[in-house]
Amino acid sequence: MVMEVDSGASVASLEADCAELRGMLEKASRPTVQRELQRVLDNLHAELSKVKWAFLAAADATVVAAAAPAAAAAPAAAPKPAVVKSAGPWTEITTFGLEMGGYNSPIVVLDIRLKGVEALPAENVTCDFTQESLDLKVVGLDGKNHRFFKTNLDKDIVPASSGVKVKKNHVIVTLQKVKGEYGYDHWSDLCAKGRRKPSGAKKSDNPSGGIMDMMQDLYEDGDESMKKIIGEAMYKAKKGEKYEPKDDGEFQMPKTLEED
């Protein structure tokens, strides 16, 4: 018996045949006829089961095939990478906390307050260091790009050991000082007021040469009165004369310098 499996009609037809055979089997009285009718009925039941499974499988395949194009047409949206601007316009950061540490302190710490900065992606807060400068950039905070750029630092720093850390409402910048012959450099401010002096420079073996260098530094960083006094002292020292400060309330040179 050839069965059609592409339609629900085959299932209905087989079910009708089985019902009719069951009726004939109930009326049959001869054993031989009963056996033959039962054999045919069993075959029909087996065929009916096959047709039902084939019909259901075909229906499932149709549903899957129809859903596949829709799924392919709407792929999952890939996450967009964060875009960090490399240039301004910049809002200059003008207020900050400064901790230069005590004697022989290895670091200088800057504390910059920016409300909500901790909510930014890590790549939006960067700081570039050189031996004599730092360039902090905070991108996209409340729709603005903030920058803290300082050059001519008071002393050299170690760029590779300097860093930036974000805390709640704060950006902490750590500057690693250079360690010299007698310990870490002493900083008097974040940026030098005059000509910058590289750290770690070899000191003169001549004690008087070191004193003259110190006086030169004081002269460059001092006010007009200081420059006048130190200039006169340096001039006389070079001529081999002893400096005698005037007793009129002017700045007095340290005794150690006068004795030399």
C-alpha positions, 0 to 999 in steps of 0.5 A: 500500500502506497501512502501519501505523507504530505497532507493530513488527508492521508491520516484521516483516510487511514483512520477510516480504514482502521475503523472499518476493519475493526467493525468487520473484525467484530462481525467475523465468526470464522477464525481464519477470517478473524486472523486475516482481518487482524493482520491487515488491521495491525499493518494499517495501525503501523502505517498510520503511526508512520504517517502521523510522525512524518506529518508532524516532522514536516510541520516542524521543519516548515516552522523552523524554515520560516523563522530562520530568515527573520532571525538572520535579518535581525542579528544581535547589535554589536556593542559600540566601542567607546570613542575618546576625543584626543583634542579639545576644546578643553576646559582648563582645571585651575584648582587643585590640592598639592602635597609635596611631602616632608623631608626625603618624601619620594612623591608629590601628590596632586588632588583634583576634584571633579564631581562624578569623575568616577562614572567615566570609563577608565580610558576617558581619564589619562595623564601623559608625563615627561621629566618636566611636565604632566598633561592630565585629560578628562574627556566627556565629564558632563559634556565637557573635556577638562585638562590640567597641563603643567610644564617647567615642574619644580624638579625632574620626575620619573615618568614611568613611576608616576601615575593617575588614579580615579576616586569618587569625585577626585583624580589623584596624580602622583609624581615620582621624585628623582632620588639624588645623591643625598636623597629625594629632591625637595620641592618648593612648589609644583612649577619652578618660578625661574630657570628650571634646574635638572635634578641629579646634576653632579655637585661640585667637589669644591664646597665654595662652588656649592655655596655659590650655586646656592646663592645663584639659585636664591638670586634667581628666585628672590625678589628685587631686595634679595637680588640686590643683596645677593648680587653684591655678596657674589660680586665681592666673593668673586673679588675675594672680598668679605661681604659686610651687610649694612645694618639697616634692616636689610636681609642678613646673610647666614653666618655660614656664608659670611664665615666662608 
